Amino acid sequence: MAALWRPQQHMVGSIVDGIADYYWLVPPDIVKNANLSATIVADLLQHAAGVLESRRVPMPTHLRVHSDNAGGEIKNQTFMKFLAFLSHKEHFDCTEMTQFQPGHSHGRIDQNFSVVGTALNKSQALETPSDFKARIETT
């Protein structure tokens, strides 16, 4: 059985406080870098704006992106330029990035990944991205 092909799937998660937890299934051949992170944050902001508009709540003027300590994904000048762009275009008055101290990343998203990972590991069959998605949605 060890020689059999096993499908792989990357998962990126995000929490937008007061709105929802989000997960993206990313094919393993897509590089997890600042471009992907900026795309995901832009998608989150668009969705959050829609949810807040439906609640008749204005968008906040301050954006804080809290991430793990992965330098290739968030902690780099490409992502910082993206945040600066959001401020420059007056989408936000202020943007900031925060991270836990290295080795101490035990936030809500880590707990969520643990729950989802356990559910995925207990699955009998995960053969397509749809299988992964369905299992995550039932967790």
C-alpha positions, 0 to 999 in steps of 0.5 A: 500500500505504501507504493500507491499514489496518494492525492495531496491537497494544500489547505490555507485557512483564515479567520475574519473575526465576527464574520466567518472562518474560511478555508481554501483548497490549493492544488499542491503545484500552486506555490504558497507565497506572497502572491497567493496570500495577497490574492486570498486577503483580497478575496477575504476583504471582498467577501467581508465587505459584502457581509458587512454591507448586508448587515449595514455595518461599515468596513473597518478603517484598520486592517490587521493581518495576523499570520504565522511566521512563514517568511515566504508567504506573509513576512516579506516586502511583496505582502507589505507592498500589498498592504501599503497599496490598500492604505494608499488607495484609501481602502484603510486608514491603517494596515498592520501585520502581526505574528506570534512569537516563533514557536508559540503559534497556538491560535484559533486557526491552529486549533481549527487545522487540528480538528480538520486534519484529524477528520481528514486522517479518519476519512476512508477515501479522499480522491478528489478536491471535492472529497476534501471539500465535502469532508471539511464542510462536515467537520 
